[in-house]
Amino acid sequence: MARSKQDIRRFIKLNSICSLLVLIFLILNLYIIFSLIVVNKKINLEINYFEDLLAFTEANYDKKELELFLLEESINNIKNIENKISEIKHTYFNNAYLYEQKVIEGTGKKKIVYLTIDDGPSAYTNSFLNVLEKYDVLATFFLIGNTSKQYINIYDKISKNGHTIGNHTYTHRIVNGVYRSSNIFIEDMLKQEEFIFEKTGLKTDILRFPGGSKTAGSRKKPIIEKLKQLNYGYIDWNVAAGDANGVDISKEGIYRYVINGTKRRDIAVVLMHDFNKNSLYALPSIIEELKENDYIFLPLFYESSKVIK
Ligand SMILES: [Zn+2]
């Protein structure tokens, strides 16, 4: 008797487990059916949308005409590719100018750093470009023409990567060179303007004096007058990396100069040289630290308040 009571209990237990399983199975089924209904509805909606769009297109265009229209549109885009590029640049310059004004007023969320890299193209310019690309940073290269032939194709790469190219004169000759007279200077910088145009198809309107504008001495004033007539602006710097004398300075030294120099400025114009191996080694940590310190990297443009006109 005791044994059959136990059997009944066992039977009831088994029965309730079965019922529970059946219930779970039913719920699962319901869920699957519900999901199918939702997916189906969504697919139907999308199909309806495309059918409507197709009906609209067919109603408004003859199919052959539509193909021709699209072809002509794309031809126009190709024809105007130079205009498109300058349109995009113009939009950038406008936005950058507006943001610069905000930073000057003290209402910008980030500070600005114009990283300017001088005297290239040279042995490390390509490596500089790779670091900048890796960190998604745009800079400004003040280039010279009197350099080794093997580096000339870097002109095109700099421009295609979206950096600004500035005029740093063709020869960059300071002693017995470009500062002998304002005419000699202008001749040399126009030669470089032509050279940049030849290599990139771009006309630059920003200049950096070899050695900085102070180096021009008494020639500075007449040169600036002539630059104005040519619609050129020039720019010096407010933060120097201290790397102009080659590898006398360590990468840590360069890093300290740049980071300490920018700390005090809402708009920093940093001067670096891409012939310096240690500057290349310092560049990644400089970029990381400046980004960390809320700086945005911008390529220079003529309208910038830092470009003197
Ligand atoms: Zn220079």
Residues whose N, C-alpha, C, O or C-beta is under 5 A from the ligand:
A	BS01	ZN	D118 D119 P210 G211
